[in-house]
Every structure is written in C-alpha cells, then in structure tokens.
Amino acid sequence: MDTTGSIDLRALRFFLSVFDAQNFSVVARREGVSASMVSRTIVQLEDALGQQLFYRNTRAVIPTEAGRLFVEYARAIDNQFSEARQALQERSLQPAGLVRLNAPVFFGQRHIAPWLAGLSTRYPQLEIELTLTDDYVDPHRTATDLIFRIGTLTDSSFHARVLGNQRYYLAASPEYVAQHGAPASPEALSGHRCLVYRGSAGANRWLFRRGDNPWVHYPVVPLLSSNNAETLLTAALGGMGMVLFPDWLTGDHLQNGNLVRLLENYDAGINPAPQQIAAIYPNTRHPPLNVRVVIDYFVEVYGAPLYWQRAFCQEALRL
C-alpha cells in the first residue's frame, strides 16, 4: 500500500531542519513546538516512506544513508514550492525599481528606445537604465539584468527568449542601380562598389546561397568600411554603394523605396549559422518580475513575424 500520499510539506520541512541541526530540541524551539511532536512527525515520515531516515541516540540525531539520499529530493520539493508561491504572489505585484538593459547600439536606437515610453507608461514604477554597446557583454560579470543579443546562441550558462530570426538583404539606392546597374550574381560583386561593416572581429564576410545549397563566401574589396552601421547606411542611401545589412536596419528603407533589394533569388548573410534576436539573462530558475515583464512587453511589441519583417512576409505569400 502506497502511504506517501500522507506526506505533507510541513513534515518535509521538519525533516530538513532536523537533518541540518541533527537535534530534535533545537528544531522544536525554532518552530515553537515540542520535541516530541518533531520526533513523532519524523517517525510518521519514515513510516510513509518505509525507510529509517535517522539514527537516534542520547547525544545526536544522525542521518542514515536513506536520509542522505532523501534530503536532496526534499530540498528540491521545498525549493520548487517556494518558487511556485513566489511566482503566484508576484502576479499581484507591480514591477518597480531599477531594471538594467543592454543592447547593440543601432538596434537599441531603432527598436528598443522608441518603445521605452510605452513600457514606462505600462509600468510607471519601473526605473529603466539602457546601455548601448556593440561589445560582447557577459551577463554574469556585467551589472545588467537583460541583454538584447543578436547572433548564434551557444552559451548554456544563461537563459534566452528568442524574439525572432535576423535576415540579411543586399541593397543599394535606386540612384546607384541606375548608374552602375544591379549585379546578376554574387560573382559580379567584385565589379561593384561595396560598403562593408567592420567590427572588432574584422570585416563582415558576404555569404550567399540558393535554396538548400551550401553558403559561399564571395570576397569583396570595400570602397568604404566602418565600424558604424549608420555611417554605412547613410552612404548607401546617398548612392555610394551596396550594403549587406540585417532586415531590422534596412527594412523601412526597402519598403519606402529609398533602397532596393538586390540578388533577390539568393539568401544572404554574414554567418552560415542562424542569427537570432534574443533577450538573455543569467541562468536562474525564477527570473525577477522586472525582467519577465520587460521580455513579455517586447515580445508583444515585436510580434510574430517581427514587425519589420511583416511587409516581406506578405510579399512572399503573394508570390
């Protein structure tokens, strides 16, 4: 007959306290009950489990091997209940205090800063600190609560909420295309004026593929290289050359005609691995309320598909 159904949370907590103190009287004084009640509760727990959890003598209460095994499960159950209670309590709480955000410079300017007024209106007691940098930020070593990161997610030491995938497009202004023509294939890029982003890891590689074929790197000699994406975008809008940039950076210019997409029959990128836009935070089983509400807010704002991708998704459906 299974008697484990008679085990309650109080019995587990008495067991954990006795395991740590190795004394019934100490636990009894702490809990405000009699030592005999603590002892009786432990006996009932042992009967329910069918295992002796402690050796008793006049000087100490010593865990048995079964007790040492059971303590890990008892702690896990107690921790999970505490986390569940905290999560339920926070449902009625108002996010408040400081939340520190970090994001790449141009993405933060374009797709985070414009939405902070709405976030503040929704949660008026929230204090927001936004730091923009293109340098790598380690959430375990940097004073930040939530990092918006773009790239390939490989580090398992933090949690990540993927907001969407980043897509790349080769683009130039209509004036550039009218003067220099559009490349018919990636091989033709060597004869065109290319504007290339150069970060701390060096210049971006320009990769292209058709269908399910492997990615191919097509080396280009940049007419202009810069570590500032806005500089390159401004140059492209002025007709200086072509850029290979993510959709969140060029999407509105492609939609309003300030830029035109080139090599539309090819997928483009700077890395063969999928590039994801994600909100990451240190690996904790129960992230703070402030972090959760900020993530949920931007999930709502960005939507699915991401708002800067919707026009391209609708166009693909029409085709």
C-alpha positions in Angstrom: 0.0 0.0 0.0 1.4 3.4 -1.0 1.4 5.7 2.0 3.4 8.5 0.5 0.2 10.5 -0.1 0.1 11.3 3.6 3.4 13.2 3.5 2.9 17.0 3.7 5.1 20.0 3.3 5.5 20.6 7.0 6.9 17.1 7.5 9.4 17.7 4.7 10.5 20.9 6.3 10.8 19.3 9.8 12.9 16.6 8.2 15.2 19.3 6.5 15.6 21.2 9.8 16.4 18.0 11.7 18.9 16.9 9.0 20.7 20.3 9.3 20.6 20.6 13.1 20.8 16.9 14.0 18.8 17.7 17.1 15.1 17.5 17.8 15.1 20.0 20.6 16.8 22.7 18.5 14.2 22.3 15.8 11.4 22.3 18.3 12.5 25.6 19.9 12.9 27.2 16.5 9.4 26.1 15.3 7.7 26.7 18.6 6.5 23.1 19.1 7.5 20.3 21.4 10.5 18.0 20.7 8.1 15.0 20.9 6.0 16.5 18.1 9.0 16.9 15.9 10.1 13.3 16.7 6.6 12.0 16.0 6.5 13.8 12.7 9.8 12.3 11.6 8.5 8.8 12.6 5.4 9.3 10.6 7.5 10.4 7.6 9.7 7.3 8.0 6.6 5.1 8.1 5.2 6.7 5.0 8.5 6.2 3.1 9.2 2.8 4.5 12.8 3.9 5.4 14.6 4.9 8.5 15.9 8.4 8.0 17.8 9.0 11.2 19.8 7.1 13.9 18.8 8.4 17.3 20.9 8.3 20.5 21.0 10.5 23.6 23.6 12.9 22.1 22.6 13.3 18.4 20.3 12.5 15.6 22.4 11.2 12.7 21.1 10.8 9.1 21.1 7.3 7.7 22.1 6.6 4.1 18.4 6.7 3.2 18.2 10.1 4.9 21.1 11.4 3.0 19.6 10.3 -0.3 16.1 11.6 0.6 17.4 15.1 1.6 18.2 16.1 -2.0 14.7 15.3 -3.1 13.2 17.0 -0.1 15.2 20.2 -0.7 14.1 20.2 -4.4 10.5 19.8 -3.5 10.7 22.6 -0.9 12.5 24.9 -3.3 10.0 24.3 -6.1 7.1 25.1 -3.8 8.8 28.3 -2.7 9.4 29.3 -6.3 5.8 28.5 -7.2 4.5 30.6 -4.3 6.7 33.5 -5.3 5.5 33.3 -8.9 1.9 33.3 -7.8 2.5 36.2 -5.3 4.2 38.3 -8.0 1.1 38.0 -10.2 -0.5 40.6 -8.0 2.6 42.8 -7.6 3.5 45.9 -9.6 7.0 45.8 -11.2 9.1 48.5 -9.6 12.7 49.6 -9.1 15.7 49.5 -11.4 15.9 47.2 -14.5 19.1 47.5 -16.5 19.0 46.7 -20.2 21.9 46.3 -22.7 21.6 46.2 -26.5 23.7 46.7 -29.7 23.9 50.4 -30.5 21.9 50.7 -33.7 19.4 48.0 -32.8 18.8 49.7 -29.5 18.3 53.1 -31.1 15.9 51.7 -33.7 13.9 49.0 -31.9 14.3 49.5 -28.2 14.5 53.2 -27.4 11.3 54.1 -29.4 9.3 51.7 -27.3 10.5 52.6 -23.8 7.9 55.3 -23.4 5.2 52.7 -23.7 7.0 50.4 -21.3 7.2 53.2 -18.7 3.5 54.1 -19.2 2.5 50.5 -18.5 4.8 50.1 -15.5 5.2 53.6 -14.1 7.2 52.4 -11.0 9.9 50.8 -13.2 13.2 52.6 -13.5 14.9 51.9 -16.8 18.6 52.0 -17.5 19.6 51.4 -21.1 23.2 50.9 -22.2 24.1 50.6 -25.9 27.3 48.9 -26.9 28.5 46.6 -29.7 31.0 44.9 -27.4 30.3 41.5 -26.0 28.6 41.6 -22.7 28.7 38.8 -20.2 25.5 38.8 -18.1 27.4 37.1 -15.2 30.1 39.7 -15.0 28.3 42.9 -16.0 25.8 44.8 -14.0 22.9 44.2 -16.3 19.6 42.4 -15.9 18.6 41.8 -19.5 20.7 41.8 -22.7 19.3 42.0 -26.2 21.7 39.9 -28.3 21.9 39.2 -32.0 23.8 36.2 -33.2 24.2 32.5 -32.7 23.1 31.3 -29.3 25.6 28.8 -28.0 26.2 29.6 -24.3 24.1 27.4 -22.0 25.1 29.4 -18.9 22.2 31.9 -19.4 18.5 31.7 -20.4 17.4 33.2 -23.7 14.0 34.2 -25.0 14.3 34.1 -28.8 12.3 37.0 -30.3 12.9 36.1 -33.9 15.5 35.4 -36.6 17.6 38.0 -38.3 17.6 38.1 -42.1 20.1 39.9 -44.3 19.5 41.7 -47.6 21.9 43.1 -50.2 20.6 46.6 -51.0 21.5 49.8 -52.8 19.8 53.1 -53.6 17.9 53.4 -56.9 20.4 56.1 -57.9 23.3 53.6 -57.5 21.4 51.0 -59.5 20.6 53.5 -62.3 24.3 54.5 -62.6 26.1 51.2 -62.0 23.4 48.5 -62.7 22.4 45.6 -60.5 24.6 42.5 -60.0 23.3 39.5 -61.8 25.0 37.0 -59.5 27.3 37.1 -56.4 30.3 36.6 -58.7 29.6 40.1 -60.1 30.0 41.8 -56.7 33.8 42.2 -57.3 32.9 44.7 -60.0 30.7 46.8 -57.7 31.1 49.4 -55.0 30.7 47.6 -51.7 30.2 49.3 -48.3 31.3 46.8 -45.6 30.8 46.8 -41.8 34.0 46.2 -39.9 33.6 45.2 -36.2 36.1 44.1 -33.5 36.4 40.7 -35.2 37.2 42.2 -38.6 35.2 43.0 -41.7 31.9 41.1 -42.3 32.1 38.3 -44.8 29.5 38.4 -47.6 27.8 35.0 -48.0 25.2 33.9 -50.5 23.4 30.7 -51.4 20.4 29.5 -53.4 17.9 27.1 -52.0 19.4 24.4 -49.8 22.9 24.7 -51.3 25.9 25.5 -49.0 26.7 29.0 -48.2 29.5 30.5 -50.3 31.8 33.4 -49.3 32.3 36.0 -52.0 35.2 38.3 -51.1 34.7 41.9 -51.8 37.1 44.9 -51.7 35.2 47.6 -49.8 35.0 51.1 -51.2 34.1 52.1 -47.6 34.4 50.1 -44.4 33.3 51.4 -41.0 32.5 50.2 -37.5 29.4 52.3 -37.5 26.4 50.9 -39.3 24.6 54.3 -39.5 27.6 55.7 -41.4 27.4 52.9 -44.0 23.6 53.2 -44.3 23.9 56.9 -44.9 26.5 56.3 -47.6 24.3 53.7 -49.2 21.2 56.0 -49.2 23.4 58.6 -50.9 24.2 56.3 -53.7 27.8 55.5 -52.8 27.5 51.7 -53.0 25.8 48.5 -51.8 25.4 47.2 -48.2 24.7 43.8 -46.8 22.6 44.6 -43.7 20.0 42.9 -41.5 16.3 43.5 -42.1 15.8 45.4 -38.9 18.3 48.0 -40.2 17.2 48.4 -43.8 13.6 47.1 -43.8 11.9 50.5 -43.7 14.1 51.9 -46.4 13.4 48.9 -48.6 9.6 49.4 -48.0 9.6 53.1 -48.9 11.9 52.7 -51.9 14.9 54.6 -50.6 16.8 51.3 -51.1 16.1 48.4 -53.5 16.9 44.8 -52.8 19.5 43.1 -55.0 20.1 39.4 -55.8 16.6 38.6 -54.6 16.9 34.9 -55.7 19.7 34.4 -53.2 19.8 34.1 -49.5 22.3 36.5 -48.0 24.2 36.6 -44.7 27.4 37.1 -42.9 27.5 33.8 -41.0 26.3 30.4 -42.1 24.7 29.7 -38.7 21.2 31.1 -38.0 21.3 34.6 -36.5 18.8 35.1 -33.7 17.5 38.1 -31.9 17.1 37.2 -28.3 16.7 38.6 -24.8 19.0 36.8 -22.4 19.5 36.9 -18.7 21.7 35.0 -16.2 20.8 31.4 -15.7 18.3 31.4 -12.8 15.3 29.2 -12.3 13.0 32.0 -11.5 13.9 35.3 -13.2 12.9 38.6 -11.4 9.5 40.1 -12.1 11.1 43.2 -13.7 12.9 41.0 -16.2 9.9 39.0 -17.1 7.6 41.9 -17.8 10.2 43.6 -20.0 10.6 40.5 -22.1 6.9 40.0 -22.3 6.4 43.6 -23.4 8.9 43.4 -26.2 7.5 40.0 -27.4 4.2 41.8 -27.7 5.7 44.9 -29.4 7.8 42.9 -31.9 5.1 40.4 -32.7 5.3 37.4 -34.9 6.5 37.8 -37.5 8.7 40.7 -36.3 7.1 44.0 -37.2 9.9 45.0 -39.5 9.6 41.7 -41.4 5.8 41.7 -42.0 5.9 43.5 -45.4 8.4 41.0 -46.7 6.3 38.1 -45.3 3.2 39.4 -47.0 5.1 39.8 -50.3 6.4 36.2 -50.1 2.8 35.0 -49.5 1.6 36.9 -52.6 4.3 35.2 -54.7 
